[in-house]
């Protein structure tokens, strides 16, 4: 963990030197991600809640196209995560989100938002429920989702590491065969596509899992037509690209990296490539809502 903290500081320091325009955002990121690493330590020390998913069962789910953790009755360390979610509200409020983040914190303090229900809905990737909860209290649904994700991501990361051990043959085989745009562990869309060592790894925006597609196509709708393209907005920086789909209007960022990024540095690379998001949005491309995942027999 010490090496990971050092790597986080080094990457943030390098970005701060090269991207002074991101100075305030990087300062906030340092606080948020540092707290997430603290949570990883605390959860590991306290012991993970029981995850009794037999390897054969997980492999069978993956072969059916169902993420390993999808709809599993996994107990959350609710008290720890609720305290952390409230702390993240304060960090976001002082780091630039201002009154909108403070309003979410007050709704938690006054029990207008049930933090346990919020965390459970976010962990289950139920954006609709979180939006309804936020709308009922007239607070930002995006910030309510964000504070829950920030608190939950360390737990989700540890869960996916446990649920998808690389040294188990059946799970490793099923993981390699996973050929969907959403995460094989939790069902989220990727934050970025990392090009490293000749492989294009999709990196989960929530639990930091990595996987590959078997063919060149849109991660959202599967289109491989001529309307699905990869383009570098700046020809002088061809290692930073956008995959753009004219069929569904979705986009994802594709970035060359020397080695796959460790948790929670995926969020740093997502922030560092925010200019690509702006280019895509200016061209009317968007990230779609999280996918509806159906159970299959």
Number of C-alpha atoms within 10 A of each C-alpha: 10 8 8 14 16 11 14 22 14 12 15 22 16 11 18 18 12 11 13 11 11 16 16 13 15 21 14 17 21 17 14 20 20 16 18 22 19 15 20 19 14 14 18 13 9 10 10 16 14 9 14 10 14 9 17 12 13 22 24 16 21 22 17 14 20 25 25 26 23 19 14 12 10 16 11 18 16 15 11 13 22 21 12 20 25 21 17 24 27 18 20 22 18 14 18 13 14 14 13 18 26 20 19 25 24 15 18 20 13 9 10 14 21 15 23 17 14 25 24 19 18 21 24 18 22 16 18 13 16 23 17 12 21 21 12 11 14 12 22 17 20 14 19 28 21 18 26 26 23 20 24 26 21 26 23 22 21 17 20 18 14 13 20 22 14 13 8 12 12 17 24 15 14 20 24 13 16 22 19 21 22 24 26 27 28 26 25 23 24 24 21 23 24 25 19 15 12 7 14 21 21 26 25 26 21 27 27 29 23 19 25 20 18 12 9 14 19 26 21 21 14 16 16 15 13 9 14 20 16 17 14 17 15 11 10 8 9 12 14 20 21 22 19 23 26 15 16 18 19 21 27 26 24 24 21 18 15 9 10 18 17 14 21 23 20 22 20 20 19 17 17 17 17 14 12 22 19 12 13 22 14 10 11 11 19 17 16 12 10 15 15 9 13 9 12 8 6
